[in-house]
Amino acid sequence: MKKFTTTLLMLMLTLQLFAQGEGSAIADTLAGSEKIYVVVTCVAIILIGLLAFLFSIERRLKKLEKKS
């Protein structure tokens, strides 16, 4: 019951995040000057780098587990 209550509370909190109405001024400025593409590209590069790092760590751990 505690997990259900926590999950329900988290869902209710995230619904408030979408209640912003129109758009924010920062998003409009970035989209208007096409800088949003630079931001999205940088975020994508960072995420790809993190995923590559995690997969390399996973491979190293598998090798160490097989040795022991």
Contacts in CASP RR format, 6 or more apart in sequence:
PFRMAT RR
TARGET T0000
AUTHOR 0000-0000-0000
METHOD contacts of the structure
MODEL  1
MKKFTTTLLMLMLTLQLFAQGEGSAIADTLAGSEKIYVVVTCVAIILIGL
LAFLFSIERRLKKLEKKS
27 36 0 8 1.000
29 35 0 8 1.000
30 36 0 8 1.000
30 39 0 8 1.000
END
